[in-house]
Amino acid sequence: MNFHATPIAGVCVVELDLLSDERGFLARSYAQDAFTERGLLAQTTEANVSFNERAATLRGMHYQAEPHPDPKLVRCTRGSMWDVALDLRPGSTTYLEWFGTTLSSENRNALHIPAGCAHGFITLEPSTEVLYLMGARYHADLARGVRWDDPAFRIDWPLQPAAISSRDAAFTNFIR
């Protein structure tokens, strides 16, 4: 695996190192020691799959509050999406800044999102499937979110959402 830093501490693009031959390829997509030595996702407690029927489906911006914030590794296994990490860590030098990248079944990259950052994505094509490796168990009472279009963040989404859940649409603007 190759780890590519982004402007936000702890947010990185993870690129597979493919071992290819006439059959196809093999690649390690997660190794606890490689992540731990970089201060990234040290353990996985859950794996989740999100299937999105329509292009322009928006999910986010989600995070889990203390005492169980949820670091995650997100990979697109079918289709493509534009994935965003938003830094909500008050002590961070990049507080309220965001990073976005395209994840697809073609580029096979993943995005590591550390605890304290919100996450969201918009699908770029129909039938997009997403795999999440989670570093903390889901606690419904700690689930939080902020508006995807909050002017405080100025996230430059590549297209307008055609589908968004009522829960995500009801998130309020961020209050400092």
C-alpha positions as CSV (number, residue, x, y, z in Angstrom):
1,M,0.0,0.0,0.0
2,N,1.1,3.5,-0.7
3,F,-0.1,6.3,1.7
4,H,-0.5,9.8,0.2
5,A,-0.8,12.6,2.7
6,T,-3.4,15.3,2.1
7,P,-3.5,18.9,3.5
8,I,-5.5,17.6,6.5
9,A,-3.6,15.7,9.2
10,G,-4.6,12.0,9.4
11,V,-6.6,12.2,6.1
12,C,-4.8,10.2,3.5
13,V,-5.4,8.5,0.2
14,V,-4.4,4.8,0.3
15,E,-3.3,3.4,-3.0
16,L,-3.1,-0.3,-3.6
17,D,0.3,-1.8,-4.6
18,L,-0.9,-4.3,-7.2
19,L,1.0,-7.6,-7.7
20,S,-0.2,-8.4,-11.3
21,D,0.2,-11.4,-13.5
22,E,-1.8,-13.0,-16.3
23,R,-4.6,-13.9,-13.9
24,G,-5.2,-10.3,-12.7
25,F,-3.8,-8.9,-9.5
26,L,-3.6,-9.3,-5.7
27,A,-3.2,-6.4,-3.4
28,R,-3.3,-5.9,0.4
29,S,-5.9,-3.4,1.2
30,Y,-5.4,-3.2,5.0
31,A,-2.6,-4.1,7.3
32,Q,-2.9,-3.1,10.9
33,D,0.8,-2.6,11.5
34,A,1.1,-0.3,8.4
35,F,-1.8,1.8,9.5
36,T,-0.7,1.8,13.2
37,E,2.9,3.0,12.5
38,R,1.4,6.0,10.6
39,G,-1.0,6.8,13.4
40,L,-4.0,5.8,11.3
41,L,-6.9,3.3,11.7
42,A,-5.3,0.9,14.3
43,Q,-8.2,-1.6,14.4
44,T,-11.4,-2.4,12.7
45,T,-14.4,-3.2,14.7
46,E,-17.1,-3.2,11.9
47,A,-17.3,-3.3,8.2
48,N,-20.2,-1.7,6.4
49,V,-21.5,-1.6,2.8
50,S,-23.5,1.2,1.3
51,F,-25.2,0.6,-2.1
52,N,-26.5,3.7,-3.9
53,E,-28.9,3.1,-6.8
54,R,-28.8,6.5,-8.3
55,A,-26.1,8.9,-9.5
56,A,-25.9,12.1,-7.5
57,T,-26.9,10.4,-4.3
58,L,-25.4,12.3,-1.4
59,R,-24.7,10.8,2.0
60,G,-23.2,13.0,4.8
61,M,-21.7,14.8,6.4
62,H,-21.6,12.2,9.3
63,Y,-19.4,11.7,12.3
64,Q,-19.7,10.0,15.7
65,A,-19.2,12.1,18.9
66,E,-17.0,11.4,21.9
67,P,-16.4,9.2,23.7
68,H,-16.5,6.9,20.7
69,P,-15.4,8.9,17.6
70,D,-15.2,6.7,14.5
71,P,-12.1,6.7,12.3
72,K,-12.8,4.9,9.0
73,L,-11.2,3.7,5.8
74,V,-13.6,4.2,2.8
75,R,-13.3,2.4,-0.5
76,C,-15.5,2.4,-3.6
77,T,-16.0,-1.2,-4.8
78,R,-18.4,-0.5,-7.6
79,G,-19.0,2.6,-9.6
80,S,-17.5,6.0,-8.5
81,M,-18.0,8.7,-6.0
82,W,-16.5,12.0,-4.8
83,D,-15.5,11.5,-1.2
84,V,-15.0,14.2,1.4
85,A,-13.4,14.5,4.8
86,L,-14.2,17.6,6.9
87,D,-11.9,18.4,9.9
88,L,-14.1,19.1,12.9
89,R,-11.3,18.7,15.5
90,P,-11.1,22.0,17.4
91,G,-7.4,21.8,18.1
92,S,-6.4,21.0,14.6
93,T,-4.5,23.4,12.4
94,T,-6.9,22.6,9.6
95,Y,-10.1,23.0,11.7
96,L,-13.2,23.4,9.4
97,E,-11.1,22.6,6.2
98,W,-12.1,19.8,3.9
99,F,-10.4,17.4,1.4
100,G,-12.2,15.7,-1.5
101,T,-11.1,13.0,-3.9
102,T,-12.6,10.6,-6.4
103,L,-12.8,7.0,-5.3
104,S,-13.8,4.4,-7.9
105,S,-13.7,0.7,-8.7
106,E,-11.3,1.7,-11.4
107,N,-8.7,3.6,-9.4
108,R,-9.2,1.3,-6.3
109,N,-8.0,4.0,-3.9
110,A,-9.4,4.4,-0.4
111,L,-9.6,7.4,1.9
112,H,-8.6,7.3,5.5
113,I,-10.8,9.6,7.7
114,P,-9.6,10.1,11.3
115,A,-11.7,10.3,14.4
116,G,-13.1,13.8,14.7
117,C,-13.6,14.4,11.0
118,A,-17.0,14.3,9.3
119,H,-17.4,12.2,6.2
120,G,-19.7,12.4,3.2
121,F,-19.8,11.5,-0.5
122,I,-21.8,12.0,-3.7
123,T,-22.1,9.2,-6.2
124,L,-20.9,10.0,-9.7
125,E,-22.7,7.1,-11.4
126,P,-25.6,4.7,-10.7
127,S,-25.1,1.5,-8.8
128,T,-22.2,2.7,-6.7
129,E,-21.2,0.5,-3.8
130,V,-19.0,1.6,-0.9
131,L,-17.1,-0.4,1.7
132,Y,-16.3,1.1,5.1
133,L,-13.8,-0.3,7.6
134,M,-14.8,1.3,10.9
135,G,-12.5,1.8,13.9
136,A,-15.3,2.2,16.4
137,R,-18.6,0.4,17.0
138,Y,-21.6,2.4,15.9
139,H,-23.5,4.1,18.7
140,A,-26.8,5.6,17.5
141,D,-26.9,8.0,20.4
142,L,-23.5,9.5,19.3
143,A,-24.3,9.8,15.6
144,R,-24.0,13.4,14.5
145,G,-24.0,15.4,11.3
146,V,-23.6,18.8,9.7
147,R,-25.1,20.2,6.5
148,W,-23.4,19.1,3.3
149,D,-23.9,22.6,1.9
150,D,-23.1,24.7,5.0
151,P,-21.5,28.0,3.9
152,A,-19.0,27.8,6.8
153,F,-17.2,24.9,4.9
154,R,-17.7,25.9,1.3
155,I,-17.3,22.3,0.1
156,D,-17.0,22.3,-3.7
157,W,-19.3,19.4,-4.6
158,P,-18.9,18.3,-8.3
159,L,-22.7,18.2,-8.8
160,Q,-26.0,18.9,-7.0
161,P,-27.6,16.0,-5.2
162,A,-30.5,14.2,-6.8
163,A,-31.1,12.0,-3.7
164,I,-30.5,12.7,-0.1
165,S,-32.1,11.2,3.0
166,S,-34.5,13.3,5.1
167,R,-32.1,12.9,8.0
168,D,-29.1,14.3,6.1
169,A,-31.2,17.1,4.6
170,A,-32.3,18.1,8.1
171,F,-28.8,18.5,9.6
172,T,-28.3,22.1,10.7
173,N,-25.4,24.4,9.9
174,F,-22.4,24.1,12.0
175,I,-22.1,26.3,15.1
176,R,-18.7,27.2,16.4
